[in-house]
Amino acid sequence: MSDALARPATALIADTFDWHALFWTSAALGVVALALVAVPVPEPKVRTGGRFDLPGAIGMAAGLMCLLLGISKGAGRGRGSGTTLGLFAAAVVVLAAWGFFELRVTEPLVDLRVSDRPRVLVTDAASVAIGFAVFSVSLVIPQLLQLPEQTGYGLGKSLLTAGLVMAPSGLVLALGSGAALVGFVVAALIPHQRPAGPAAASAEDSIAGEPAAVSTTKA
């Protein structure tokens, strides 16, 4: 539901004020959310122990930052420029070192051994493919709506109109995508059998409240 409301709301803010206001609004809402969680939510009585993998978090953040900077800034600087190639090379080196470290730490940030199992690997690969499909729709359709009609394929609509057009897709995502609706339907129709396929497996896991990477390894 938040996705359906956020698209026209962000468009309205950007049209009324400036696109910089979106980041200030997000920061303010984040502070409010932290305050609302810190005050009424009690401290958990049961502690599971363990420690946070700070080196793993830093390594993953650094590797992904180099990769994403190379992808996002490569068009402007040139795909064959030294800066772009250096960022890609740094991403490969840092992520390889990060994976080597994660396989040897006792409490890793990401358990790569679990991700290497065939069922989990297929689930993750399908999730990436579905994510690209959803992201491409969210990226391409607003651009086509806002491009000038003189281009021959743009519709010349405002940012707010594009946000309103994309709102139903966010509503559909909230009501049935991901996996909530799939999990409920499968549980109702076949209560003693897990759904087949990576997307359905991930769906049921989200309803059960357990990570798909762990639960899909069960028989």
SELUMGU-891828 format. One record per atom (N, C-alpha, C): residue in one letter; atom name; residue number from 1; x, y, z. Coordinates in steps of 0.1 Angstrom, whole numbers. Atoms other than C-alpha are relative to their C-alpha. Example, Ala and Ser with C-alpha at 12.3 -4.5 7.8 and 13.67 -1.06 7.14 Angstrom:
BEGIN
VOMAR/a/N/1/9/-12/0
VOMAR/a/CA/1/123/-45/78
VOMAR/a/C/1/9/12/0
VOMAR/s/N/2/-9/-11/0
VOMAR/s/CA/2/137/-11/71
VOMAR/s/C/2/-8/11/8
% end
This chain:
BEGIN
VOMAR/m/N/1/8/-12/0
VOMAR/m/CA/1/0/0/0
VOMAR/m/C/1/9/13/0
VOMAR/s/N/2/-8/-12/0
VOMAR/s/CA/2/28/24/8
VOMAR/s/C/2/6/3/-13
VOMAR/d/N/3/-6/-3/14
VOMAR/d/CA/3/43/19/-27
VOMAR/d/C/3/-11/7/-9
VOMAR/a/N/4/11/-6/8
VOMAR/a/CA/4/9/28/-43
VOMAR/a/C/4/-1/15/4
VOMAR/l/N/5/2/-14/-4
VOMAR/l/CA/5/7/60/-22
VOMAR/l/C/5/13/8/-2
VOMAR/a/N/6/-13/-7/1
VOMAR/a/CA/6/44/69/-24
VOMAR/a/C/6/2/6/-14
VOMAR/r/N/7/-3/-5/14
VOMAR/r/CA/7/45/73/-62
VOMAR/r/C/7/-7/13/-3
VOMAR/p/N/8/6/-13/2
VOMAR/p/CA/8/19/101/-65
VOMAR/p/C/8/5/10/10
VOMAR/a/N/9/-4/-9/-10
VOMAR/a/CA/9/30/116/-32
VOMAR/a/C/9/14/6/-3
VOMAR/t/N/10/-14/-5/4
VOMAR/t/CA/10/67/119/-43
VOMAR/t/C/10/-1/9/-12
VOMAR/a/N/11/2/-9/12
VOMAR/a/CA/11/56/133/-76
VOMAR/a/C/11/-6/14/4
VOMAR/l/N/12/6/-12/-4
VOMAR/l/CA/12/35/159/-59
VOMAR/l/C/12/10/9/7
VOMAR/i/N/13/-11/-7/-7
VOMAR/i/CA/13/64/169/-36
VOMAR/i/C/13/10/6/-10
VOMAR/a/N/14/-10/-4/10
VOMAR/a/CA/14/88/171/-65
VOMAR/a/C/14/-5/12/-9
VOMAR/d/N/15/6/-10/8
VOMAR/d/CA/15/64/192/-86
VOMAR/d/C/15/-2/13/8
VOMAR/t/N/16/3/-11/-8
VOMAR/t/CA/16/55/215/-58
VOMAR/t/C/16/12/8/5
VOMAR/f/N/17/-12/-6/-6
VOMAR/f/CA/17/89/221/-42
VOMAR/f/C/17/12/-3/-10
VOMAR/d/N/18/-12/3/8
VOMAR/d/CA/18/120/205/-57
VOMAR/d/C/18/4/-15/3
VOMAR/w/N/19/-3/14/-3
VOMAR/w/CA/19/134/170/-60
VOMAR/w/C/19/9/-2/12
VOMAR/h/N/20/-8/1/-12
VOMAR/h/CA/20/158/177/-32
VOMAR/h/C/20/-9/-2/12
VOMAR/a/N/21/9/1/-12
VOMAR/a/CA/21/128/179/-9
VOMAR/a/C/21/-4/-14/3
VOMAR/l/N/22/3/14/-2
VOMAR/l/CA/22/122/142/-14
VOMAR/l/C/22/10/-6/10
VOMAR/f/N/23/-9/6/-9
VOMAR/f/CA/23/154/133/4
VOMAR/f/C/23/-1/6/14
VOMAR/w/N/24/3/-6/-13
VOMAR/w/CA/24/147/158/32
VOMAR/w/C/24/-12/-6/7
VOMAR/t/N/25/12/6/-5
VOMAR/t/CA/25/112/144/36
VOMAR/t/C/25/3/-15/5
VOMAR/s/N/26/-4/14/-4
VOMAR/s/CA/26/126/108/37
VOMAR/s/C/26/8/0/13
VOMAR/a/N/27/-8/-1/-12
VOMAR/a/CA/27/151/118/63
VOMAR/a/C/27/-8/4/12
VOMAR/a/N/28/9/-4/-11
VOMAR/a/CA/28/124/135/85
VOMAR/a/C/28/-9/-12/4
VOMAR/l/N/29/8/12/-3
VOMAR/l/CA/29/102/104/82
VOMAR/l/C/29/8/-11/7
VOMAR/g/N/30/-9/10/-6
VOMAR/g/CA/30/131/82/91
VOMAR/g/C/30/2/3/15
VOMAR/v/N/31/-2/-4/-14
VOMAR/v/CA/31/137/102/123
VOMAR/v/C/31/-13/-2/8
VOMAR/v/N/32/13/3/-7
VOMAR/v/CA/32/100/100/132
VOMAR/v/C/32/-2/-15/2
VOMAR/a/N/33/1/14/-2
VOMAR/a/CA/33/100/63/126
VOMAR/a/C/33/9/-6/11
VOMAR/l/N/34/-9/4/-10
VOMAR/l/CA/34/130/58/148
VOMAR/l/C/34/-5/4/14
VOMAR/a/N/35/5/-4/-13
VOMAR/a/CA/35/114/78/176
VOMAR/a/C/35/-13/-8/4
VOMAR/l/N/36/12/8/-3
VOMAR/l/CA/36/81/58/173
VOMAR/l/C/36/4/-14/4
VOMAR/v/N/37/-4/14/-4
VOMAR/v/CA/37/100/25/175
VOMAR/v/C/37/7/1/14
VOMAR/a/N/38/-8/0/-12
VOMAR/a/CA/38/123/36/203
VOMAR/a/C/38/-9/2/13
VOMAR/v/N/39/8/-3/-12
VOMAR/v/CA/39/95/49/226
VOMAR/v/C/39/-10/-11/4
VOMAR/p/N/40/11/10/-4
VOMAR/p/CA/40/65/24/225
VOMAR/p/C/40/5/-14/-1
VOMAR/v/N/41/-4/14/2
VOMAR/v/CA/41/83/-8/214
VOMAR/v/C/41/9/-4/12
VOMAR/p/N/42/-8/4/-12
VOMAR/p/CA/42/96/-26/245
VOMAR/p/C/42/13/-8/-5
VOMAR/e/N/43/-12/7/2
VOMAR/e/CA/43/131/-41/247
VOMAR/e/C/43/-3/-15/0
VOMAR/p/N/44/3/14/0
VOMAR/p/CA/44/130/-78/238
VOMAR/p/C/44/7/-7/12
VOMAR/k/N/45/-5/7/-11
VOMAR/k/CA/45/135/-101/268
VOMAR/k/C/45/9/-12/-3
VOMAR/v/N/46/-7/12/4
VOMAR/v/CA/46/149/-130/249
VOMAR/v/C/46/11/5/-10
VOMAR/r/N/47/-12/-3/8
VOMAR/r/CA/47/184/-125/234
VOMAR/r/C/47/5/-13/-7
VOMAR/t/N/48/-5/12/7
VOMAR/t/CA/48/197/-149/208
VOMAR/t/C/48/15/-1/0
VOMAR/g/N/49/-14/0/0
VOMAR/g/CA/49/233/-139/212
VOMAR/g/C/49/6/3/-14
VOMAR/g/N/50/-7/-2/13
VOMAR/g/CA/50/258/-137/183
VOMAR/g/C/50/5/15/0
VOMAR/r/N/51/-6/-13/2
VOMAR/r/CA/51/276/-106/170
VOMAR/r/C/51/-3/4/-14
VOMAR/f/N/52/2/-6/14
VOMAR/f/CA/52/272/-83/140
VOMAR/f/C/52/14/0/-7
VOMAR/d/N/53/-12/1/8
VOMAR/d/CA/53/297/-89/112
VOMAR/d/C/53/3/13/-6
VOMAR/l/N/54/-3/-13/5
VOMAR/l/CA/54/310/-54/108
VOMAR/l/C/54/10/0/-12
VOMAR/p/N/55/-9/1/12
VOMAR/p/CA/55/339/-63/85
VOMAR/p/C/55/-7/-5/-13
VOMAR/g/N/56/8/5/11
VOMAR/g/CA/56/315/-82/63
VOMAR/g/C/56/-9/10/-6
VOMAR/a/N/57/9/-11/4
VOMAR/a/CA/57/291/-53/62
VOMAR/a/C/57/7/11/-8
VOMAR/i/N/58/-8/-11/6
VOMAR/i/CA/58/318/-28/53
VOMAR/i/C/58/5/-6/-14
VOMAR/g/N/59/-4/6/13
VOMAR/g/CA/59/332/-52/26
VOMAR/g/C/59/-10/0/-11
VOMAR/m/N/60/11/1/9
VOMAR/m/CA/60/299/-58/10
VOMAR/m/C/60/-5/14/-5
VOMAR/a/N/61/4/-13/4
VOMAR/a/CA/61/290/-21/10
VOMAR/a/C/61/10/6/-9
VOMAR/a/N/62/-11/-6/9
VOMAR/a/CA/62/324/-11/-5
VOMAR/a/C/62/-1/-6/-14
VOMAR/g/N/63/1/6/13
VOMAR/g/CA/63/321/-37/-33
VOMAR/g/C/63/-12/4/-8
VOMAR/l/N/64/12/-4/8
VOMAR/l/CA/64/285/-29/-42
VOMAR/l/C/64/1/15/-4
VOMAR/m/N/65/-1/-14/4
VOMAR/m/CA/65/293/8/-41
VOMAR/m/C/65/9/2/-12
VOMAR/c/N/66/-8/-1/12
VOMAR/c/CA/66/321/4/-66
VOMAR/c/C/66/-7/-5/-12
VOMAR/l/N/67/8/5/11
VOMAR/l/CA/67/299/-17/-88
VOMAR/l/C/67/-11/9/-5
VOMAR/l/N/68/12/-9/3
VOMAR/l/CA/68/269/6/-87
VOMAR/l/C/68/5/14/-6
VOMAR/l/N/69/-6/-12/5
VOMAR/l/CA/69/291/37/-92
VOMAR/l/C/69/5/-2/-15
VOMAR/g/N/70/-4/3/14
VOMAR/g/CA/70/306/21/-123
VOMAR/g/C/70/-11/-1/-10
VOMAR/i/N/71/12/1/9
VOMAR/i/CA/71/272/13/-137
VOMAR/i/C/71/-7/13/-2
VOMAR/s/N/72/8/-12/1
VOMAR/s/CA/72/255/46/-129
VOMAR/s/C/72/8/12/-6
VOMAR/k/N/73/-8/-11/5
VOMAR/k/CA/73/284/69/-138
VOMAR/k/C/73/8/-3/-12
VOMAR/g/N/74/-7/4/12
VOMAR/g/CA/74/298/49/-166
VOMAR/g/C/74/-4/7/-13
VOMAR/a/N/75/6/-6/12
VOMAR/a/CA/75/275/65/-192
VOMAR/a/C/75/6/14/-2
VOMAR/g/N/76/-5/-14/1
VOMAR/g/CA/76/287/100/-184
VOMAR/g/C/76/15/1/-1
VOMAR/r/N/77/-15/0/0
VOMAR/r/CA/77/324/92/-179
VOMAR/r/C/77/6/-8/-12
VOMAR/g/N/78/-5/9/11
VOMAR/g/CA/78/326/66/-207
VOMAR/g/C/78/2/-13/5
VOMAR/r/N/79/-1/14/-5
VOMAR/r/CA/79/324/29/-204
VOMAR/r/C/79/15/-5/0
VOMAR/g/N/80/-14/5/1
VOMAR/g/CA/80/360/25/-214
VOMAR/g/C/80/10/10/7
VOMAR/s/N/81/-9/-9/-7
VOMAR/s/CA/81/374/53/-192
VOMAR/s/C/81/7/-7/12
VOMAR/g/N/82/-8/6/-11
VOMAR/g/CA/82/400/46/-165
VOMAR/g/C/82/-8/0/13
VOMAR/t/N/83/7/0/-13
VOMAR/t/CA/83/377/56/-137
VOMAR/t/C/83/-11/-11/0
VOMAR/t/N/84/10/10/0
VOMAR/t/CA/84/349/33/-148
VOMAR/t/C/84/6/-14/1
VOMAR/l/N/85/-7/13/0
VOMAR/l/CA/85/372/4/-155
VOMAR/l/C/85/6/-3/14
VOMAR/g/N/86/-6/2/-14
VOMAR/g/CA/86/389/10/-121
VOMAR/g/C/86/-11/-3/10
VOMAR/l/N/87/10/4/-9
VOMAR/l/CA/87/356/9/-103
VOMAR/l/C/87/-5/-14/-2
VOMAR/f/N/88/4/14/2
VOMAR/f/CA/88/346/-24/-119
VOMAR/f/C/88/11/-9/5
VOMAR/a/N/89/-10/8/-5
VOMAR/a/CA/89/380/-38/-112
VOMAR/a/C/89/0/-1/16
VOMAR/a/N/90/0/0/-14
VOMAR/a/CA/90/378/-27/-76
VOMAR/a/C/90/-12/-8/6
VOMAR/a/N/91/12/8/-4
VOMAR/a/CA/91/343/-42/-73
VOMAR/a/C/91/3/-15/0
VOMAR/v/N/92/-3/15/1
VOMAR/v/CA/92/356/-76/-85
VOMAR/v/C/92/9/-4/11
VOMAR/v/N/93/-10/3/-10
VOMAR/v/CA/93/386/-75/-61
VOMAR/v/C/93/-7/0/14
VOMAR/v/N/94/6/-1/-13
VOMAR/v/CA/94/366/-63/-31
VOMAR/v/C/94/-10/-11/3
VOMAR/l/N/95/10/11/-2
VOMAR/l/CA/95/337/-87/-36
VOMAR/l/C/95/5/-14/1
VOMAR/a/N/96/-7/13/-1
VOMAR/a/CA/96/360/-116/-41
VOMAR/a/C/96/6/-2/14
VOMAR/a/N/97/-6/1/-14
VOMAR/a/CA/97/379/-108/-9
VOMAR/a/C/97/-11/-1/10
VOMAR/w/N/98/11/1/-10
VOMAR/w/CA/98/345/-103/9
VOMAR/w/C/98/-5/-14/0
VOMAR/g/N/99/5/14/1
VOMAR/g/CA/99/333/-137/-3
VOMAR/g/C/99/10/-10/7
VOMAR/f/N/100/-11/8/-6
VOMAR/f/CA/100/366/-153/8
VOMAR/f/C/100/-1/1/16
VOMAR/f/N/101/1/-2/-15
VOMAR/f/CA/101/362/-137/43
VOMAR/f/C/101/-13/-6/5
VOMAR/e/N/102/13/5/-5
VOMAR/e/CA/102/325/-146/46
VOMAR/e/C/102/-1/-15/2
VOMAR/l/N/103/0/15/-1
VOMAR/l/CA/103/332/-183/40
VOMAR/l/C/103/8/-5/12
VOMAR/r/N/104/-9/4/-11
VOMAR/r/CA/104/357/-183/69
VOMAR/r/C/104/-4/5/14
VOMAR/v/N/105/4/-6/-13
VOMAR/v/CA/105/340/-162/96
VOMAR/v/C/105/-11/-9/6
VOMAR/t/N/106/10/9/-7
VOMAR/t/CA/106/319/-181/122
VOMAR/t/C/106/-14/5/-1
VOMAR/e/N/107/13/-6/1
VOMAR/e/CA/107/290/-157/121
VOMAR/e/C/107/0/11/-11
VOMAR/p/N/108/-1/-9/11
VOMAR/p/CA/108/289/-142/86
VOMAR/p/C/108/-12/9/-2
VOMAR/l/N/109/11/-9/3
VOMAR/l/CA/109/267/-113/75
VOMAR/l/C/109/-9/-8/-11
VOMAR/v/N/110/7/8/10
VOMAR/v/CA/110/257/-135/45
VOMAR/v/C/110/6/-14/-1
VOMAR/d/N/111/-5/14/0
VOMAR/d/CA/111/259/-173/47
VOMAR/d/C/111/1/-5/-14
VOMAR/l/N/112/-2/4/14
VOMAR/l/CA/112/273/-181/13
VOMAR/l/C/112/-1/-15/-2
VOMAR/r/N/113/1/15/1
VOMAR/r/CA/113/273/-218/20
VOMAR/r/C/113/-15/-4/-2
VOMAR/v/N/114/14/2/2
VOMAR/v/CA/114/235/-217/22
VOMAR/v/C/114/-4/4/-14
VOMAR/s/N/115/4/-5/13
VOMAR/s/CA/115/232/-196/-9
VOMAR/s/C/115/5/-9/-12
VOMAR/d/N/116/-6/8/10
VOMAR/d/CA/116/253/-222/-28
VOMAR/d/C/116/-8/-13/-3
VOMAR/r/N/117/9/12/2
VOMAR/r/CA/117/226/-249/-24
VOMAR/r/C/117/-9/2/-12
VOMAR/p/N/118/7/-2/13
VOMAR/p/CA/118/208/-256/-57
VOMAR/p/C/118/-14/6/2
VOMAR/r/N/119/13/-5/-1
VOMAR/r/CA/119/173/-249/-45
VOMAR/r/C/119/0/15/4
VOMAR/v/N/120/-1/-14/-4
VOMAR/v/CA/120/183/-216/-28
VOMAR/v/C/120/6/8/-11
VOMAR/l/N/121/-6/-8/11
VOMAR/l/CA/121/205/-206/-58
VOMAR/l/C/121/-11/3/-11
VOMAR/v/N/122/10/-2/10
VOMAR/v/CA/122/176/-211/-82
VOMAR/v/C/122/-11/10/5
VOMAR/t/N/123/9/-9/-5
VOMAR/t/CA/123/153/-192/-59
VOMAR/t/C/123/5/14/0
VOMAR/d/N/124/-6/-13/0
VOMAR/d/CA/124/177/-163/-56
VOMAR/d/C/124/1/5/-15
VOMAR/a/N/125/-1/-4/14
VOMAR/a/CA/125/183/-163/-94
VOMAR/a/C/125/-14/5/-6
VOMAR/a/N/126/13/-4/4
VOMAR/a/CA/126/145/-162/-100
VOMAR/a/C/126/-4/14/6
VOMAR/s/N/127/3/-13/-7
VOMAR/s/CA/127/142/-133/-75
VOMAR/s/C/127/6/11/-7
VOMAR/v/N/128/-7/-11/7
VOMAR/v/CA/128/168/-113/-93
VOMAR/v/C/128/-7/3/-14
VOMAR/a/N/129/7/-2/13
VOMAR/a/CA/129/150/-119/-127
VOMAR/a/C/129/-13/8/2
VOMAR/i/N/130/13/-6/-3
VOMAR/i/CA/130/116/-109/-112
VOMAR/i/C/130/3/15/4
VOMAR/g/N/131/-3/-13/-4
VOMAR/g/CA/131/132/-79/-96
VOMAR/g/C/131/4/9/-11
VOMAR/f/N/132/-3/-8/12
VOMAR/f/CA/132/147/-67/-129
VOMAR/f/C/132/-12/4/-8
VOMAR/a/N/133/13/-2/8
VOMAR/a/CA/133/113/-71/-146
VOMAR/a/C/133/-8/11/7
VOMAR/v/N/134/8/-10/-7
VOMAR/v/CA/134/95/-51/-119
VOMAR/v/C/134/7/14/-1
VOMAR/f/N/135/-7/-13/0
VOMAR/f/CA/135/122/-24/-118
VOMAR/f/C/135/0/6/-14
VOMAR/s/N/136/1/-6/13
VOMAR/s/CA/136/122/-20/-156
VOMAR/s/C/136/-13/6/-3
VOMAR/v/N/137/13/-6/2
VOMAR/v/CA/137/85/-14/-156
VOMAR/v/C/137/-1/14/8
VOMAR/s/N/138/0/-12/-8
VOMAR/s/CA/138/89/12/-128
VOMAR/s/C/138/9/11/-6
VOMAR/l/N/139/-9/-10/6
VOMAR/l/CA/139/117/29/-148
VOMAR/l/C/139/-5/5/-14
VOMAR/v/N/140/3/-3/14
VOMAR/v/CA/140/105/28/-184
VOMAR/v/C/140/-13/7/-2
VOMAR/i/N/141/13/-6/2
VOMAR/i/CA/141/68/36/-181
VOMAR/i/C/141/-1/15/4
VOMAR/p/N/142/1/-14/-3
VOMAR/p/CA/142/72/69/-162
VOMAR/p/C/142/8/9/-10
VOMAR/q/N/143/-7/-7/10
VOMAR/q/CA/143/98/80/-188
VOMAR/q/C/143/-8/2/-12
VOMAR/l/N/144/9/-1/12
VOMAR/l/CA/144/75/72/-217
VOMAR/l/C/144/-11/10/2
VOMAR/l/N/145/11/-9/-3
VOMAR/l/CA/145/47/91/-200
VOMAR/l/C/145/5/15/0
VOMAR/q/N/146/-5/-14/-1
VOMAR/q/CA/146/69/123/-194
VOMAR/q/C/146/7/5/-12
VOMAR/l/N/147/-7/-5/12
VOMAR/l/CA/147/88/125/-226
VOMAR/l/C/147/-9/8/-9
VOMAR/p/N/148/8/-9/9
VOMAR/p/CA/148/76/152/-250
VOMAR/p/C/148/-6/-8/-11
VOMAR/e/N/149/7/7/11
VOMAR/e/CA/149/51/142/-277
VOMAR/e/C/149/8/2/-13
VOMAR/q/N/150/-8/-2/13
VOMAR/q/CA/150/76/156/-303
VOMAR/q/C/150/9/-12/-2
VOMAR/t/N/151/-9/12/2
VOMAR/t/CA/151/97/125/-297
VOMAR/t/C/151/-6/-11/-9
VOMAR/g/N/152/7/10/7
VOMAR/g/CA/152/71/104/-314
VOMAR/g/C/152/-5/-12/8
VOMAR/y/N/153/4/11/-9
VOMAR/y/CA/153/67/80/-285
VOMAR/y/C/153/-3/5/14
VOMAR/g/N/154/4/-5/-13
VOMAR/g/CA/154/64/102/-255
VOMAR/g/C/154/-14/5/1
VOMAR/l/N/155/13/-5/-1
VOMAR/l/CA/155/31/113/-241
VOMAR/l/C/155/-1/14/6
VOMAR/g/N/156/0/-14/-4
VOMAR/g/CA/156/41/146/-226
VOMAR/g/C/156/-8/2/13
VOMAR/k/N/157/7/-1/-12
VOMAR/k/CA/157/25/140/-192
VOMAR/k/C/157/8/6/11
VOMAR/s/N/158/-7/-6/-11
VOMAR/s/CA/158/34/157/-159
VOMAR/s/C/158/5/-11/9
VOMAR/l/N/159/-6/10/-10
VOMAR/l/CA/159/54/140/-131
VOMAR/l/C/159/-11/-5/9
VOMAR/l/N/160/11/4/-8
VOMAR/l/CA/160/22/139/-110
VOMAR/l/C/160/-9/-10/-7
VOMAR/t/N/161/8/9/8
VOMAR/t/CA/161/2/122/-138
VOMAR/t/C/161/7/-14/-1
VOMAR/a/N/162/-8/13/1
VOMAR/a/CA/162/30/96/-142
VOMAR/a/C/162/-1/-8/14
VOMAR/g/N/163/2/7/-13
VOMAR/g/CA/163/28/89/-104
VOMAR/g/C/163/-13/-6/2
VOMAR/l/N/164/13/5/-2
VOMAR/l/CA/164/-9/85/-105
VOMAR/l/C/164/-2/-12/-9
VOMAR/v/N/165/2/12/9
VOMAR/v/CA/165/-7/61/-135
VOMAR/v/C/165/7/-12/6
VOMAR/m/N/166/-7/11/-5
VOMAR/m/CA/166/19/40/-117
VOMAR/m/C/166/-6/-5/14
VOMAR/a/N/167/5/4/-13
VOMAR/a/CA/167/-1/39/-84
VOMAR/a/C/167/-8/-13/0
VOMAR/p/N/168/6/14/0
VOMAR/p/CA/168/-23/9/-94
VOMAR/p/C/168/9/-11/0
VOMAR/s/N/169/-10/11/-1
VOMAR/s/CA/169/8/-12/-100
VOMAR/s/C/169/5/-2/14
VOMAR/g/N/170/-4/1/-14
VOMAR/g/CA/170/19/-4/-65
VOMAR/g/C/170/-11/-6/9
VOMAR/l/N/171/11/7/-7
VOMAR/l/CA/171/-15/-14/-52
VOMAR/l/C/171/-1/-15/-3
VOMAR/v/N/172/0/15/3
VOMAR/v/CA/172/-13/-47/-70
VOMAR/v/C/172/11/-7/7
VOMAR/l/N/173/-11/6/-7
VOMAR/l/CA/173/21/-53/-56
VOMAR/l/C/173/-3/-2/15
VOMAR/a/N/174/3/1/-14
VOMAR/a/CA/174/8/-46/-21
VOMAR/a/C/174/-10/-11/3
VOMAR/l/N/175/11/9/-2
VOMAR/l/CA/175/-23/-68/-25
VOMAR/l/C/175/4/-15/-3
VOMAR/g/N/176/-2/14/4
VOMAR/g/CA/176/-9/-98/-43
VOMAR/g/C/176/13/-4/-5
VOMAR/s/N/177/-13/3/6
VOMAR/s/CA/177/26/-96/-56
VOMAR/s/C/177/9/-6/10
VOMAR/g/N/178/-8/6/-10
VOMAR/g/CA/178/55/-107/-36
VOMAR/g/C/178/-6/-12/2
VOMAR/a/N/179/3/14/-2
VOMAR/a/CA/179/40/-134/-22
VOMAR/a/C/179/-11/-2/9
VOMAR/a/N/180/10/2/-10
VOMAR/a/CA/180/14/-128/3
VOMAR/a/C/180/-12/-8/-6
VOMAR/l/N/181/12/6/5
VOMAR/l/CA/181/-16/-137/-19
VOMAR/l/C/181/3/-14/-5
VOMAR/v/N/182/-4/14/4
VOMAR/v/CA/182/3/-167/-34
VOMAR/v/C/182/1/-9/11
VOMAR/g/N/183/-1/9/-12
VOMAR/g/CA/183/11/-181/0
VOMAR/g/C/183/-14/-3/6
VOMAR/f/N/184/13/3/-5
VOMAR/f/CA/184/-25/-178/12
VOMAR/f/C/184/-8/-9/-9
VOMAR/v/N/185/7/9/9
VOMAR/v/CA/185/-39/-194/-19
VOMAR/v/C/185/5/-14/1
VOMAR/v/N/186/-5/14/0
VOMAR/v/CA/186/-15/-223/-18
VOMAR/v/C/186/-3/-6/14
VOMAR/a/N/187/4/6/-13
VOMAR/a/CA/187/-21/-228/20
VOMAR/a/C/187/-14/-4/0
VOMAR/a/N/188/14/3/-1
VOMAR/a/CA/188/-58/-228/14
VOMAR/a/C/188/-3/-12/-9
VOMAR/l/N/189/3/10/9
VOMAR/l/CA/189/-58/-251/-16
VOMAR/l/C/189/8/-13/3
VOMAR/i/N/190/-8/12/-3
VOMAR/i/CA/190/-29/-275/-7
VOMAR/i/C/190/7/2/13
VOMAR/p/N/191/-5/-3/-13
VOMAR/p/CA/191/-24/-272/30
VOMAR/p/C/191/12/-8/4
VOMAR/h/N/192/-11/8/-4
VOMAR/h/CA/192/1/-300/33
VOMAR/h/C/192/11/-1/-10
VOMAR/q/N/193/-10/1/11
VOMAR/q/CA/193/23/-293/3
VOMAR/q/C/193/5/14/-3
VOMAR/r/N/194/-6/-12/2
VOMAR/r/CA/194/48/-266/-3
VOMAR/r/C/194/-2/4/-15
VOMAR/p/N/195/2/-4/14
VOMAR/p/CA/195/43/-245/-35
VOMAR/p/C/195/13/-3/-8
VOMAR/a/N/196/-11/3/8
VOMAR/a/CA/196/65/-254/-64
VOMAR/a/C/196/5/13/-7
VOMAR/g/N/197/-6/-11/7
VOMAR/g/CA/197/89/-230/-80
VOMAR/g/C/197/6/11/10
VOMAR/p/N/198/-7/-9/-8
VOMAR/p/CA/198/112/-203/-66
VOMAR/p/C/198/-9/12/6
VOMAR/a/N/199/8/-12/-4
VOMAR/a/CA/199/87/-174/-65
VOMAR/a/C/199/-10/-5/11
VOMAR/a/N/200/10/5/-10
VOMAR/a/CA/200/60/-195/-47
VOMAR/a/C/200/7/-4/13
VOMAR/a/N/201/-7/4/-12
VOMAR/a/CA/201/86/-209/-23
VOMAR/a/C/201/4/12/8
VOMAR/s/N/202/-3/-12/-7
VOMAR/s/CA/202/97/-174/-14
VOMAR/s/C/202/-12/6/6
VOMAR/a/N/203/12/-5/-4
VOMAR/a/CA/203/61/-164/-11
VOMAR/a/C/203/-4/-7/13
VOMAR/e/N/204/4/7/-12
VOMAR/e/CA/204/53/-191/15
VOMAR/e/C/204/9/4/12
VOMAR/d/N/205/-10/-3/-11
VOMAR/d/CA/205/84/-183/35
VOMAR/d/C/205/-3/14/5
VOMAR/s/N/206/3/-13/-5
VOMAR/s/CA/206/74/-146/37
VOMAR/s/C/206/-12/0/9
VOMAR/i/N/207/12/1/-8
VOMAR/i/CA/207/40/-156/51
VOMAR/i/C/207/4/-7/14
VOMAR/a/N/208/-4/7/-12
VOMAR/a/CA/208/56/-180/76
VOMAR/a/C/208/10/8/9
VOMAR/g/N/209/-9/-8/-8
VOMAR/g/CA/209/80/-153/87
VOMAR/g/C/209/14/-5/1
VOMAR/e/N/210/-14/5/0
VOMAR/e/CA/210/112/-172/79
VOMAR/e/C/210/7/2/-13
VOMAR/p/N/211/-7/-3/12
VOMAR/p/CA/211/139/-165/54
VOMAR/p/C/211/-1/-11/-10
VOMAR/a/N/212/1/10/11
VOMAR/a/CA/212/135/-182/20
VOMAR/a/C/212/13/-7/-1
VOMAR/a/N/213/-13/7/2
VOMAR/a/CA/213/172/-190/20
VOMAR/a/C/213/2/-11/9
VOMAR/v/N/214/-1/10/-9
VOMAR/v/CA/214/168/-211/50
VOMAR/v/C/214/-11/-11/-2
VOMAR/s/N/215/11/9/0
VOMAR/s/CA/215/134/-226/47
VOMAR/s/C/215/-1/-9/-13
VOMAR/t/N/216/1/8/12
VOMAR/t/CA/216/138/-238/11
VOMAR/t/C/216/9/-12/0
VOMAR/t/N/217/-9/11/-1
VOMAR/t/CA/217/165/-262/22
VOMAR/t/C/217/-7/-12/7
VOMAR/k/N/218/7/11/-6
VOMAR/k/CA/218/139/-282/40
VOMAR/k/C/218/-6/-10/-10
VOMAR/a/N/219/6/9/9
VOMAR/a/CA/219/125/-313/25
VOMAR/a/C/219/-14/2/-2
% end
